[in-house]
Amino acid sequence: MATSETLDVPIIGELTRADLYRTASMIPTLVADIPDGGYENLSEYPITGGVDIAAATRARAEDQGALLMSSGGTTGAPKLSWLPYDLGLERQRRTWDPLDASSVLLNLFNPGRLWGSHYYIQELARISHSVVLPTGPFDKSEMPNWVEVFQRAGVNALAGNPTTLADFADACLEHGMDLPIKTIIWMAEPWAPQKLESIGVAFPQASLWGNYGAVETWVMGTSEPECAPNVLHLLPEHMIECHDGGALISRRADGWAVPLLRYNLKDHVVPTQCACGRDRAMRVLGRAGDTVSLCSAIFRADEVLDTVRKVSGVVDAQIVLSSASSEEETSASAMTIDFITDGADHDIAQISDAVRDHLITGFVHMASIVTKYPDALHVEHVDNLTRIKRTNKTPAIVRR
C-alpha cells in the first residue's frame, strides 16, 4: 500500500505503489517527472487538475477514438474529457449492476451539449441488454400524452438526477399515472428529503441505485438499495484523500474511464458508516468552495441550507447572493434564502419568520450581521428554485 508520513487526513480505499506508478505513466504531463518505480509516499506525487485529465484522455483518443464530453459548468468553467466508448462500464458493472434484460429504462437526463449523464445511461442500458427510452425530462403538462407509450413499452426503471426524478414522480401522482417502477438510478446531485418522499409515494416498490462522479473523472462511487440516503461507497481500485480543501482521488488505471492521480475533486468528502454494512462508505457534503462570505463572516452553504430545510413547511431552499461580481465570487453584501413549500395551505409569512429565526439563532455571527446590516439577510418564498438549464440540477448557490 502507498503511504505518506506527512498526510494527516482520512483516506478511503487503498492503492499500491505499483498501482500509482502505473497510473502516473498514463498521464503525459507527469510521466517525465516521476522516478522509475514511482514514489514511496503518496504525498510526493503532485496534485493534478483538469489540464492533466485533458492531456491523458486526449492522448489515448488519438489511438482509440473517444466520446468528447464536457462538465456541466454548474460551479465553474466547463472541462473537457475524451472518454472511451464503453465509458468504463464493463469494469464498473463487476461491482454495480442495476439493470438486466428485463429492464425497460426511461432515460430522463438531458441529451446533447456534451453533458455525459444521458450517454452514460444509454451505454449502461446497452451493455445490460435492457430496453431504453432516451426521452430526456418532461414537463408536467406533457405527461398525459406519454402515459400510453410508457405502458406499451413496459417502463419499469428510471434514470435521472433527484430534481428531475422528483418532478416525474409528482407528475405521475398529479395525473394518476401508476407505473410499475422497480429500479431508479440517480446521480449528479444529492437527495433532499422531500424529493425522496415524492419518489417513495409515487413508486413504493422502487429500489434506488446511486452514482457519484464527474465528467472529468467519470464514476468513482456508487450506492445500492440497502444503502442509507446520500451515502455512497468508493469503487474498488480507488483511493480518496479527504482534505478539507477538496478531496483528492486516485485510481488504478486499467479498465476505468479516466486515469486519476491525486486529482482535486473540489468536493468536501468525508468517511462514514452505511446501513448496508459495506466498507469504503462516504458522504459528499458539497463543493469545498461552497461557502458564503456575508459581510466578512464565512458560512458553509450546506449548513445554511440544512438549517432552512429543518423548518416545518420548507421543502427545499437555495442561497441567492447579491453584489457577487462573478460566478465564482462568494463574497456578498446581501444573501437571500429562497424556499419552496409542498403546495399545502401554509402561512408563508410565519414560515419566512421561522427561517430567519433559525438562521439567526443557528449561526453565531448572523445575529450581529443583521443587527448592523438589516438588509443583509432576506427570506423569500418562491414557486420554483433556480435550475441549471443544461443539466436540470438545482445548485446550492446562485448569483443575481
C-alpha positions in Angstrom: 0.0 0.0 0.0 1.2 3.5 -0.8 1.8 5.5 2.4 2.7 9.0 3.4 4.2 10.2 6.7 3.1 13.7 6.0 -0.6 13.1 5.2 -2.8 13.6 8.3 -6.2 13.2 6.6 -8.7 10.4 6.4 -8.1 8.1 3.5 -10.8 5.9 2.0 -9.6 2.8 0.0 -6.1 1.9 -0.9 -3.7 1.5 -3.8 -0.3 0.0 -4.1 2.9 1.8 -5.1 2.8 -0.1 -8.4 -0.8 1.0 -9.0 0.1 4.7 -8.5 3.1 4.4 -10.7 1.1 2.7 -13.5 -1.5 5.5 -13.4 1.2 8.2 -13.4 2.8 6.6 -16.5 -0.5 7.2 -18.4 -0.6 10.9 -17.7 1.6 12.7 -20.2 2.0 15.8 -18.0 3.5 13.7 -15.2 5.4 10.8 -16.7 8.7 12.7 -17.4 9.0 13.8 -13.7 8.2 10.5 -12.0 11.2 8.3 -11.0 11.2 4.7 -12.1 9.0 2.6 -9.9 7.2 5.7 -8.6 7.4 7.5 -5.2 7.4 5.7 -1.9 5.0 8.2 -0.3 1.7 9.3 -1.8 2.3 12.9 -0.8 5.3 13.0 -3.1 3.1 12.8 -6.2 1.8 16.2 -7.4 -1.9 17.2 -7.1 -3.4 17.1 -10.6 -6.2 19.0 -12.3 -8.2 19.4 -15.5 -5.2 20.1 -17.7 -3.7 16.7 -16.7 -7.1 14.9 -17.3 -7.4 16.5 -20.7 -3.9 15.6 -21.7 -4.2 12.0 -20.6 -7.6 11.3 -22.2 -6.8 13.2 -25.5 -3.6 11.3 -25.9 -5.5 8.0 -25.6 -8.1 9.2 -28.0 -5.5 9.6 -30.8 -5.2 5.8 -31.0 -8.6 4.6 -29.8 -11.1 7.3 -30.6 -13.4 8.8 -27.9 -16.6 10.4 -26.9 -15.8 14.0 -26.1 -17.8 15.2 -23.1 -17.8 18.4 -21.0 -18.6 19.0 -17.4 -21.8 20.9 -16.8 -20.2 24.1 -15.7 -22.5 24.2 -12.8 -20.0 25.6 -10.4 -17.1 26.7 -12.7 -15.7 26.7 -16.2 -16.6 23.5 -18.2 -13.8 20.9 -18.5 -13.3 18.5 -21.5 -12.7 14.8 -21.3 -12.1 12.4 -24.2 -13.8 9.2 -22.9 -13.6 5.6 -24.1 -16.7 4.4 -25.9 -17.6 1.9 -23.1 -17.3 4.7 -20.5 -15.6 2.3 -18.1 -18.8 0.5 -17.6 -17.5 -3.0 -18.4 -15.3 -2.7 -15.3 -17.8 -0.8 -13.2 -20.5 -3.5 -13.7 -18.5 -6.1 -11.9 -19.4 -4.3 -8.6 -22.5 -2.3 -9.5 -25.2 -3.7 -11.8 -28.7 -2.2 -11.5 -30.1 -3.3 -14.9 -30.7 -6.5 -16.7 -32.5 -7.8 -19.8 -35.9 -7.4 -18.1 -35.3 -3.6 -17.5 -37.2 -1.1 -19.6 -35.5 2.2 -18.7 -36.7 5.8 -19.1 -33.7 8.0 -19.5 -34.7 11.4 -18.1 -31.3 13.0 -18.4 -31.0 15.9 -20.8 -29.3 14.8 -24.1 -26.9 16.9 -26.1 -24.4 19.8 -25.4 -21.7 17.3 -24.4 -23.2 16.6 -21.0 -22.3 13.0 -20.1 -25.1 11.6 -18.0 -27.5 10.9 -20.8 -25.0 8.9 -22.8 -23.7 7.1 -19.7 -27.2 5.8 -19.1 -27.6 4.8 -22.8 -24.4 2.8 -22.6 -25.3 1.2 -19.3 -28.6 0.0 -20.9 -26.8 -1.3 -24.0 -24.3 -3.5 -22.1 -27.1 -4.6 -19.7 -29.2 -5.8 -22.7 -32.0 -3.5 -21.5 -34.6 -1.6 -23.5 -34.1 2.2 -23.1 -36.3 5.2 -24.0 -33.9 8.2 -24.4 -36.5 10.9 -23.8 -34.9 13.4 -21.5 -37.1 15.2 -18.9 -40.8 16.0 -19.2 -42.9 19.0 -18.3 -45.9 18.0 -16.1 -48.3 19.1 -18.9 -46.7 16.6 -21.3 -47.2 13.5 -19.1 -50.8 12.5 -20.1 -49.7 12.4 -23.7 -47.0 9.9 -22.9 -48.6 7.5 -20.5 -49.7 5.2 -23.2 -46.2 5.0 -24.6 -44.8 4.2 -21.1 -47.4 1.5 -20.6 -47.0 -0.1 -24.0 -43.2 -0.1 -23.7 -43.5 -1.6 -20.2 -41.4 1.1 -18.5 -40.1 -0.3 -15.1 -37.0 1.7 -14.5 -36.0 5.4 -14.4 -32.7 7.3 -14.5 -32.2 11.0 -13.7 -31.0 13.4 -11.1 -33.1 13.8 -8.0 -34.7 17.0 -9.1 -35.9 15.5 -12.4 -36.9 12.2 -10.8 -39.0 14.1 -8.1 -40.6 16.2 -10.9 -41.5 13.0 -12.7 -42.9 11.4 -9.6 -45.0 14.4 -8.7 -46.4 14.5 -12.3 -47.3 10.8 -12.0 -49.2 11.5 -8.7 -50.9 14.6 -10.1 -52.2 12.8 -13.2 -52.9 9.4 -11.5 -50.3 7.5 -13.5 -49.4 4.2 -11.9 -46.1 3.0 -13.4 -44.6 -0.3 -12.0 -41.2 1.2 -11.4 -38.7 -1.3 -9.8 -35.4 0.4 -10.3 -34.3 4.1 -10.1 -30.8 5.2 -11.0 -29.9 8.6 -9.6 -26.8 10.8 -9.8 -25.5 14.4 -10.3 -26.9 15.8 -7.1 -27.9 14.7 -3.6 -31.4 13.9 -2.4 -33.4 16.4 -0.5 -35.9 14.8 2.0 -39.0 16.0 0.1 -37.7 14.7 -3.2 -37.0 11.3 -1.7 -40.5 11.3 -0.1 -42.1 12.0 -3.5 -40.3 9.1 -5.0 -41.4 6.8 -2.2 -45.1 7.8 -2.6 -45.2 7.5 -6.4 -43.0 4.4 -6.7 -43.2 2.4 -3.4 -41.6 -0.7 -4.9 -38.6 1.0 -6.4 -35.1 0.4 -5.4 -32.5 3.2 -5.5 -29.1 2.8 -7.2 -26.8 5.9 -6.9 -23.7 7.1 -8.7 -21.0 9.7 -7.8 -18.7 11.1 -10.4 -18.0 13.9 -12.8 -17.2 14.2 -16.5 -13.5 14.7 -15.8 -13.3 11.7 -13.5 -16.3 9.6 -14.5 -17.8 7.3 -11.9 -16.0 6.9 -8.5 -18.6 5.8 -6.1 -22.0 4.1 -6.0 -24.8 3.2 -3.8 -27.2 0.2 -3.7 -30.8 -0.3 -2.4 -29.6 -1.2 1.1 -27.6 2.0 1.5 -28.6 5.0 3.6 -29.8 8.0 1.6 -26.8 10.0 0.2 -24.3 7.5 1.4 -22.0 6.2 -1.3 -19.2 3.6 -1.5 -15.9 4.3 -3.2 -15.4 1.8 -6.0 -12.7 -0.8 -5.8 -9.2 0.2 -7.1 -9.8 3.8 -6.0 -8.5 5.9 -3.1 -9.6 9.3 -1.8 -7.7 11.6 0.5 -10.3 13.6 2.4 -8.8 17.0 2.5 -11.0 19.9 3.7 -9.9 22.0 0.7 -11.0 19.3 -1.7 -10.8 15.6 -1.8 -8.0 14.0 -3.9 -9.0 10.9 -6.0 -6.6 8.3 -7.4 -7.4 5.1 -9.2 -5.8 2.1 -10.7 -5.6 2.9 -14.4 -6.6 -0.3 -16.2 -10.2 -0.7 -17.2 -11.6 2.6 -15.8 -12.7 5.5 -18.0 -10.0 8.0 -16.9 -6.6 7.7 -15.2 -6.6 9.6 -12.0 -3.7 10.5 -9.7 -4.4 12.9 -6.8 -7.0 14.7 -8.8 -8.6 17.6 -6.9 -12.3 17.0 -7.0 -13.0 20.2 -5.1 -15.7 18.3 -3.2 -15.9 18.0 0.5 -15.9 14.2 1.1 -15.9 12.5 4.5 -15.8 8.9 5.6 -18.9 7.5 7.2 -20.8 4.3 8.1 -23.6 2.8 5.9 -26.7 0.9 6.9 -25.7 -1.8 4.4 -22.5 -2.6 6.4 -20.1 -2.4 3.5 -16.8 -0.6 3.7 -15.4 2.4 1.8 -18.6 4.4 2.8 -18.5 8.2 2.3 -20.6 11.3 2.1 -20.2 14.2 -0.3 -21.1 17.3 1.7 -20.9 19.6 -1.3 -18.4 21.7 -3.1 -15.3 22.5 -0.9 -15.7 26.1 -2.2 -19.4 26.3 -1.5 -19.0 28.9 1.3 -20.5 32.4 1.5 -18.7 35.4 2.9 -21.5 37.6 4.1 -20.3 40.9 5.4 -16.9 39.2 6.1 -18.4 36.2 8.0 -18.0 32.8 6.5 -20.9 30.3 6.2 -20.9 26.9 4.7 -23.7 26.6 2.1 -24.7 23.0 3.1 -25.0 24.0 6.8 -27.2 27.0 5.9 -29.5 25.0 3.7 -29.7 22.1 6.1 -30.8 24.6 8.8 -33.5 26.1 6.5 -34.8 22.6 5.5 -35.5 21.8 9.1 -38.1 24.5 9.3 -41.6 23.0 9.2 -43.3 23.6 5.8 -40.0 24.1 3.9 -39.4 21.5 1.1 -36.1 22.9 -0.3 -34.1 26.0 -0.4 -31.4 27.9 -2.2 -29.0 30.7 -1.4 -29.1 33.8 -3.7 -26.2 36.2 -3.5 -26.3 39.9 -4.3 -23.3 42.0 -5.2 -21.2 39.0 -6.2 -19.0 40.1 -9.0 -18.7 36.7 -10.8 -20.0 33.2 -10.9 -17.1 32.1 -8.7 -17.3 35.0 -6.3 -18.8 34.1 -2.9 -18.4 37.4 -1.1 -21.7 39.3 -1.0 -23.2 42.3 0.7 -26.6 40.5 1.0 -28.0 37.0 1.0 -31.5 35.9 0.2 -32.8 32.5 1.1 -35.3 31.3 -1.5 -37.5 28.5 -0.3 -40.4 26.4 -1.6 -43.2 24.6 0.2 -45.2 21.5 -0.7 -48.1 23.4 -2.1 -50.3 23.0 1.0 -52.1 25.9 2.6 -49.2 27.3 4.7 -48.8 30.7 6.4 -45.9 31.8 4.3 -45.1 34.8 6.5 -44.9 32.6 9.5 -42.5 30.2 7.7 -40.4 33.1 6.5 -40.1 34.4 10.0 -39.2 30.9 11.2 -36.5 30.5 8.6 -34.9 33.9 9.6 -35.1 33.0 13.3 -33.4 29.6 12.7 -30.6 31.2 10.8 -30.1 34.0 13.4 -30.0 31.5 16.3 -28.2 28.8 14.5 -25.1 30.7 13.4 -23.1 32.7 15.9 -22.3 35.6 13.6 -25.7 36.0 11.9 -27.3 37.9 14.7 -24.6 40.6 14.8 -24.7 40.9 11.0 -28.4 41.5 10.8 -28.3 43.9 13.7 -25.6 46.0 12.0 -26.8 45.5 8.4 -30.6 44.9 8.4 -30.7 44.3 4.7 -28.0 41.7 4.7 -30.4 38.8 5.1 -33.7 38.3 3.2 -36.1 35.3 3.1 -38.4 34.8 0.1 -41.0 32.2 -0.8 -40.8 31.2 -4.5 -42.7 28.8 -6.7 -39.5 27.2 -8.1 -35.9 27.3 -7.3 -33.4 28.3 -10.0 -32.0 25.4 -12.0 -29.1 24.9 -14.4 -30.8 24.7 -17.8 -28.3 22.4 -19.4 -28.3 19.8 -16.6 -31.6 20.5 -14.7 -29.7 20.5 -11.4 -30.6 22.7 -8.5 -27.4 24.5 -7.3 -26.9 25.4 -3.7 -25.9 29.0 -4.6 -27.0 31.3 -7.4 -26.0 34.9 -8.1 -28.1 37.7 -9.3 
